[in-house]
Amino acid sequence: MSTNVKPGDVAMVKAPYAEPGRGAVVQVLRASRTAECIDGKSYFCEAVGWVVEGWVRDHGGTLQGPRLAIADECLRPLRWSNGEDEVLRIAGKPQEIVRDLTRQVEQLRAAMRRAAEGF
């Protein structure tokens, strides 16, 4: 199985999934078999795929869900950890933010000490 997503992840649907469905957010439930029946519909999924819960538009714009199979390559996990998540890349990892704030506080304290020595 892939290291991209795992059961329990919240993931965003991305290319090469059909354009109308990109950006949908789904919950990853479990690994899928290459062909399986979900909610009474027959789906075909690539060799590595996942059963997800959510609503996703297919290539024709039809809303599919609440459960469907999606190929691993079409999912990007959204994690709130030090992983390689886009949100963390943009906003900064918590340790980096704390380190930067601590440095700023120390600089302010040093400036205040210098100012107080001048009086």
N, C-alpha and C positions, 0 to 999 in steps of 0.2 A: 504494500500500500504506500501511497505517496506521503511525503513529509509536509505537503502544502497545507492541508486541512486535517482536522481530526474530529471525531464525534464530540458534540457539545459546542463546537465553535460557532460563532456568528460569522457569516461570510458574505461578501459582496459578489454578485455575478459580474464577470468581466468578459472581454473578448477572449476567444472567438465565439462566444455565445451570441445568439441573434441580437442585433442592435436594439430592438425594442425592449429586451429584457435586461440589458446591461445596467448596472447600478442598483438592481433589486437586492435587498438584504434578506438573507435566509438563515435558518438554523440548521446546522449539519446534524443529522440524526445517526446515520450509520453508513457503512460501506455498501455499495450496491453490487448486485451480480450483473453480468453482462446483459442479461435480458430478464426483466421481472415485471410483475403486474403490481401497480400501485394504485390504490383507490379505484380499482376496476378498469384501469386503462393499462395497455401494454406499452412499455417504454423500452427503448434500446439505449444503453449507455456504453461509453467506451470501456475498455478493460478495467481502467481505474476510474471509478465514479462513486458518487455519494447520493444517498437519499436525503433530500432536504425538505424542510417545511417552510412554506412561504408562498407568495404569489409572484410569478415571473411571466412576462410576455414572451411568446415564441416568435419565430421569424415573420409570421403573419399578423402579429399584434394581439393574438388571442391570449387571454389570461389563463395560465396553467397553475394548478395547485389544488389544494393546499400542500400536497406532497408530490414530489417528482424526483426523477433521477437526473443529475447533472454531472458532466465529466469533471474530473479533478482540475484540469487545466483551465476551466471556466470559473473557478472559485478563488477568491482571495480572502484569507481569514482576517478578521478585524479583532486584534488582541490588545488588551490593556496591560502589556508587560514589556520587557526590554527586547522584544522580538523585532523583526524587520518590518514593522507596521508603518504604513505611510503617515498615519496621524502622528506617531512618535518621531518620525524623521522630520516632519514640518515643525511640530511644537517643541521638540526636544524631550529627551528622556528625563524623568523626575530627578535622578541623581545630578544630571548636568544643570538643571534649573536651580536646585538647592545649592550646588557648588558656586554657581554664578551669583546668587543672592547673598551667600555667605561672604564672598569676596567683596561685594559692594558694601555690605554692612561694615566689614573690617576697614575698608577705605574711608567710610564716613566717620567711624570712630577715630581713626588716625587724624583725619582732618579736624575733628572737634578737639582732640588733644592738642594739636598744634595751635589752633585758634585760642584755646584756654591758656596756653603757655605765654601767649603774646600779651595777655592782660596783666 
